[in-house]
Amino acid sequence: MQYPDDGLTEERKALCTSVRELCARFPETYWRDLDAKREYPSAFIEAFTEGGYLAALIPEQYGGLGLGVMEGSLILEEVNRSGGNAAAGHAQMYIMGTLLRHGSEGQKEAYLPDIAAGKLRLQAFGVTEPDAGTDTTRITTRAERKGSKYIVNGRKVFISRVRQSDLMLLLVRTTPREQCQKKTDGLSVLLVDLKRAVGDGLEVKPLETMINHHTNELVFDNLEVPAENLIGEEGKGFGYILSSMNAERVLCASESIGDGRYFIERAVDYANARVVFDRPIGQNQGVQFPIARAYTAIEAARLVRDRAAELFDRGENPGRDANMAKFLASEAAWQAANVCMDTHGGYAYTTEYNIERKFREARLYLTAPVSNNLVLSFIAQNVLGLPRSF
């Protein structure tokens, strides 16, 4: 089946085409084998880096492509639409927001060229904690300034790609919560050199999860981080990561849109090819209508995603639209995943058809990077003006 060009400029069409061509070098058998072995897609990430796609948001002066979140969204969407899993490298895109907007010129010059060239990987984002969950202001991982260093102690959980990264952006508490006027105060962002940290104050404990995302629990025991690795000002880190989180929501919405299009394409192809009772099953409205409904939901989510990305790239506040895009896209992709499973029947459960792998991957975004219930709470309170519910 063919999708409309979505009103893309010629440059964006060419970008999508080039990503599609790269993804064709990594067929679904590649991703299926990795999933079975629980391995990281190193070859894909290397090719993706060589193509400049992981440096899409890095300005040209530092060796990147100098593109916007809209282009980054199209890149990740194409990867997932091809049957791949862009989550293996997506953090490097949205983490850029914190470093680009709030890092010092010295930090940018020190790290961005090597990240753009693929010499360094910045794909780990250390925020979530076992006892804080989605209430980020309650994190307790502590960083105490002692001379020219910060001493970090605490725990993080569900932190992906730590073993596959050279650097990690880490959110820590530098001032006790009870000493802060606002609960969002007292948090700071550190850039951690993982190659030095692991085994020297940082213990990485792999977590077995439903999805092959190389997820870990982290234990910090007097980890030393140079004070020069502080991003921006001490105590203002919560505001810094919000820019990353808005980009994260838009980019993850794009992956869900790519997943949704993948499921719809597979469902349409199978419904046209599968013959039961002497007719293709796609001739039955009971098969047609769910696919058409899922397609409609994905296209609606895409329009909101586009608006959120354009707002972000114009420097405006995309909070409402970024959250709505994430919510709509993840719900629509999950709807499309179930429709695709139903259309394929028993074959959907076999690894040969690849549907079950993508089904598992699509489910994640109902919960991550933020729970959809929390998105609804945000919309209720900050958009609709309803009382705070927590």
Secondary structure, 3 states (H helix, E strand, C coil): CCCCCCCCCHHHHHHHHHHHHHHCCCCHHHHHHHHHHCCCCHHHHHHHHHCCHHHCCCCHHHCCCCCCHHHHHHHHHHHHHCCCCHHHCCHHHHHHHHHHHHCCHHHHHHHHHHHHHCCCCEEEEECCCCCCCCCHHHCCCEEEEECCEEEEEEEEEEEECCCCCCEEEEEEECCCHHHCCCCCCCEEEEEEEHHHHECCCEEEEECCCCCCCCEEEEEEEEEEEEHHHEECCCCEHHHHHHHHHHHHHHHHHHHHHHHHHHHHHHHHHHHHHCEECCEEHHHCHHHHHHHHHHHHHHHHHHHHHHHHHHHHHCCCCCHHHHHHHHHHHHHHHHHHHHHHHHHHHHHHHCHHHCHHHHHHHHHHCCCCCCCHHHHHHHHHHHHCCCCCCC
